[in-house]
Amino acid sequence: MMHKPIAFVIPWYGENLLGGAERACQELAEHLYQRGIPVEVLTTCARDFYFWENFYEEGIYEVHGIKVRRFEVDPRDRFCFDRINLKILRGEPLTVDEARSFIEEMINSQNLYHYIAEHRDKYWFIFTPYLFGTTYWGSWITPENSFIIPCLHEENYLNLIGYRKALERVQRLILYAEPEKQLAERVLDLKREPLVLGLGIDLRKDFDGSRFRKKFSLNEDFIFCPGRKLPEKNTPLLLEYFKKYKDRHPTPLKLVLSGGGQVVIPESLQGEVLDLGFLSETDKYDAFAAATFTCQPSIHESFSYVIMESWVCKTPVLVHAQCAVTSDHCRRSQGGLFFKNYLEFEECVHFFLNHPEKRQRMGENGQAYVAKNFQWDQVIERFIEIITSDEAEGSVGVEKKDSSTSYLRG
């Protein structure tokens, strides 16, 4: 039994958000709420990752029964942020002032931070993901009552000393996969062991591959790649490899994309690549069921709903070997293959196309893996155990600060 309500703190929250961290937060909050655990969400008035301005009015909302408190976004120097962000992405060193400016010009809300300071002892705060100002500044206010679900990746942002200090300071890190834990323990000086929560996946059975093929007039073998079509998700790399494969092996194989974002499809692939945009949940699961295999080329994943949903539909997956999390899931489940260059990609495609019985067995392995490890009841029990055990132990190794607001910007 928890003695405090849970407050999830996230930059944006609401319907139809695209990112994995946002979806994970919403689903976790809603399943806790359904179990009768007191839950609130503290967020900004921003709409989503692409719109860092006040879209909503400040105030209290309700989303699927959960109280959502929205706070106004601070003004920011976007040009300054973009300039420094580009340096980070290029791996260029930052000055001390640039490192601080980067976090200051990230999405922030003084009103949110004041609310956290005024109610620091009321909640257990769960901040997610680590990269945004709402997590950085918010968790510094009351580290003794704070957990971070960081969604860690091997990326240049993690080299910023400010982020590391914030991650090391809170009560505990809650992670989605074992490789994420290994990364945290390797690069951070943590006072307490980070714990792996995982995420829940609904084992739905209402998918129908033939329904998808009929609706979209698609009879050929196809690779399915859902999600945001962005360079950081490696969509251009998949297109490059698919084009090379088609040039070397003229086959009827298609590539089906879905989700937000935009990507340039080469003229030579017109008719070979289908971009279906946003799909309904029914169409998405039907696509998983119809696909020859699902490809998740991103190297920055901390869990990956894509591969789990594919396995729910008994469809094997192909992932990038540089992604520790997705390749680890494939090893543990025996439900997929991974590639690190074009020639390995080619061999994996050949394997899936030429071994239908092994392909089917891999999909079944994946479904069994999801059923064993990622049902919501299991995840919620793990979450409650993490919070209540820390609540019983007290704030071990975390220094409680006074309630002044001197840490706030400006």
N, C-alpha and C positions, 0 to 999 in steps of 0.2 A: 504493500500500500504506500503510495507516494504522499508525502505531507505537503507538497507544493504543486501547483499546476505547472504544466510545460508551456514555455513560450518559444516558438520557433521564430528566429530572426533571419530574414531573407530579403534581398534587395527588392524583389517584386513577387507578387503572388496573385493568383486568380485563375480564371478559366483559360484553357487552350494555350498554356505556356509551352514553349518548344524545348527548352533545355532539360537534360537529364537530371541535374541537381534540383531544378524547380519541380519537376514531376515527382522525384523521390520525396522531397519535402512534403508536397501536397498529399501524396498517397500515405506517407507515414503519419502525418497529422490526422488524416481522415480515419485511418484504421485505429489509431489510439482513441479518437473521439467515439468511434463505434463501440469500443471496449469500455466506455464510461470513464476514461482518463480525462481530467480537465485539461483542455488544450486551447491556446490562443496563438495567433500569428501576429508578429510585429513586423511591419514592412513599410515601404515608402509609397508615395503617390505615383511613382513611375509605373509604366505599363509593362515593359519587358526589356530585354537586353538591348534592343535597338532604339529605345525611346527613353532616354535618361532625363526626362523632364516631368513636371507635374501633369499627369493625365487625369488622375482621380482627385476629388476633393478630399482634404484631410478630414479624418473622422473614423467612425466605427462602422464596419460592414459585416455582412455574414456571407460566407461562402460554404455551401454544403453543410450548414449548421454550425460552422466554426466561426468564432468571433475573430475578425481581422481588423487590427488597428493600423490605419495608414497615416504616415507623417510626411510632411512636405519635403521635397528634395532641395538640398542646398544649391545655390548658384555655383557654377564651376567654369574653369578655363579649359574648354575642350581642346583647343589648339595646343596648350601646354601638355595636357594629358596625352594626346595623340603623338606628340613629338617624343616624349619620354617612353611611351609604350613601344614605339618603333625601335628605339634603342635597345630596349629589353628583348624584343623579339629577335633582333640581330645579334644579341649576345654582347653588346657593347657595355663597358662599365659605366656606372652612374656616379655622379657626385653625391655627397650627402644631401645637398639641397634638392637634387633631382629625385632621389629616393623618397624623400619626405613629400615633395610636391606630387609625386605619382599617387600616393595614397590619399593626399588631401584633395586632389582633383578627380579621384574615383567617385562613384556615386556615394553620397553621404547625406545625412539628415540630422541636424542639431536637435530638432524636436524629438526625434526618435531617441537620441542619446540622453537627452534630459529625462525622458520617460523611463528609460532603463535605470538611470541613476536614482530617480525618485522611488522606483519599485524594485530595487536591487535585491531585496530579501524576500520578495513575494513569489518569484518564479525560480524554476530551473530553466536557464536560458540555453537553447540549442541553436547555435549560429551555423549557417551554411550558405554558400561554400566559402572557402578561406580567402579568395582573391579580392573580395569587395570591401569597401570601406565600412559597410554595416557590420561585417564580422570583425574587421581589424579594430576599429574604434570601440564598437559595442562590447566586445569581449574584454577589452582592457579595463572597462568600468567596474566589472564585478567578476573577476576571474574565478573567485571561489564558488560562484554559483553558475559557472558557464562550462558548457561542452561545445566542441566544434566538430561538425561533420564536414571535413575539409574538401573532399573530392580531390585528393592529391594526384598529381601527375609528375613525371620527369619533365620539368619545364623550367625556363629561365626565371619565371616569377618566384619560384621557390628559393632562388639564390638571394633574394632581398632579405637582409638581416631583420628588418622590421616584422615581416611576415613570420619568420622563424621564431622570433621572440614571442609573438602573440600566440602561436601554436604551442609553444613550450610552457606557456604561463597558465593555461586554463586547467580546470579540474581533470579533464580527460579528453582524448580524441576518440571519436566513434567513426569507424571506417566501414566501407562497403565490401572489401575483398582482401584476402590474405596478402597479395603483392603490394597493396597500398599500405598495409601494416609494415611490411618489410622495408618499404621506402621510408616511411615515417621514422622507424627505428634507426635506419641508416643515416639519415641526414639531420635528425633533430635530437636535442638533448632533453628527453622527456623524463619527468619525475615519476610518472605512472605509466604502466603498460597500456598502449592503445588497444581497443577492443574491436573485433570485427562483428558488425551487425548483419551485413547482407541486406537484401531488399526482398520484398514479396512480389510474387507473380501469380496472377489468377490463372488457374489451370482450366481455361475455357475449352469447350468442345464444339462450339457452334461454327467452326471454320469450314470452308468448302472450297477447295482449289478449283474444282470444275466450274463453280459459279463465277470465280474471278476470270478464268480463261474465256468463258462465254461472254461476260460483260465487256471485256476489253479486247475481244477477238484475238486472242493470243494462244496459238497452238504449239509454238516452238519451246524448246528448253530455254529457260532464262535465269539470269542472276538477279536477285532482288537486293536492292540497297536502299532502305528507308532512312530518313533522318535529314538533318540540315545539310544542304549541299554547299559546303564551304571548304576553302583550302585547309583550314585547321582540322577538318574531318577527313582529309585526304581524298575527297571526291575527285579532284583533278587527276590524282595519281591513278585512281581506279579507271577513269576514262582513258588515260594514256595506255595503261596495261591492256584494257579491253580492246582498244584500237589495234595495238600491236598483235594481240592474239588473233583478231579477225583478219589482219593482213597476212599473218603466217598460216592461219588455218581457216579458210573460208567455210564457215558452217552457218546453219540457221540460228545459232545461239544469239539471244537478245540480252540486253541489260535494261532492267526496269528500275527507275529512280522514283522516289516519292519524298514529300516533305517540303520544308521551306528553303529559302536561299536560292541562288541562281548559279548556274555553271554553264560555260560555253561548250556546246556539243559540236565537235568538228563536222564540217560538211560531209565528209566521207562516212560519218556514222548516222546520218539522217535515215530514219527508218530502222536502224539497228538499236538505238537507244530511245526508250520511251520515258519521258518525264511526266508522271501523272499528277504532280503537285500534291496537295493535301488529300489524303484518303480518309474516309470514315474508318472507325474502328473495325467495322465488319469487313470492309474492302481490304484493310491492311492485313488482318489475320487471314483472309482468303488468299491474299498475295503470298504470304509466308507459306501457306499450305500448297500453293500451286508451284512455287519456285523450285528449280532444280537444287539450288542452294542459295543461302543468304551470304552476302559479303559485307563485313564491317571493317573497312580499311583504316579507321581512325587509330592513332597511336595514343590518344589522350582520353582514356576511359577509366573510370573508377568502379564501374559495375557493368554497364551495357544492357539496357532493356532490349536492344535490338536482337542480340543473340539469344537471350532468354525467351523472347516471344517467338523467335524462329523455332527454338527447341520445343516449346509448347505445342507447335504444329508438326512436330516430328521432322523438321527440315534441318539438315546439317548446315554448318557455317564455315566460312573462310575468313580469317582475321589476319591482321598484320603481326608479324613476329615481334616487332618492337613494342607492341602494347603488352606490358607485363600482365595486366589483368585479363584481357580477353584470351590471350594465349594460355594463361594458367587455367582458365575455365575449360578450354578445349582439352588440355592435358588431363584434367581431373575427370571430365565427363566422357572423354573419348567420343565427343560429339562434333568434332570439327578439325580442320586443318589450318595451318598458318604459313605465311610466305614472308620472305624478307627482301626479295628482288623479283624482277620480271620472270626469270626462268622458273623459279619456284612457283610463282603464280600460275604459269602455264601448266606445269605438271599437276598442280592441284585441280585446275579446271579439267584437264584430261581425266584425272582420277574420278571426279564426280560424274562426268559424262559417260565414262566407260564402265563404271562399276555400280549399277543401280542397286544391287542387293546390299553391298557394303554401305552405300549412301543411305539406304533405308535404315540399316542397323545403327549407323551413326546418329541419325535423327532420333531413333528410339532411345539411344543412350542419353542424348541430350534431354529428352523429355523426362526420363527417369531421374536425371541429375537435378533438374528444376524441382520435381515433385519431392525429392528427398531433402533438399536444402533451402528452398526459397518459397515456402508457403507462408502466407501472412500470419497465421497463428504462431508459427515458429519465430518469425521475425519480431512480432510484438512481444512475445515472452522474453526474447533476448534483450530487447530494448528496456523493458520494465526491470529486468534483472540488473542491467548496467546502472540505471539511474538509482534504483533503491539500494543497491549494494554500496554505491558511493555516498548516498544519503546517510546510510547507517554508519559508514566509516568516518564521515565528516570530511572536511576540506583538507585532505592530506597534502602537505607540501605546497599549499597555495597560500600566499600571504594576502590577508585581507587589508584593503586600503580604506582610508576614510572616504566619506560620501561626498567630498567636494567634487566640483566639475572642472577642475583645472586641466584635465586631460582633453577637454573639448577644443576643437579648432577655434582659432581666433580669440 
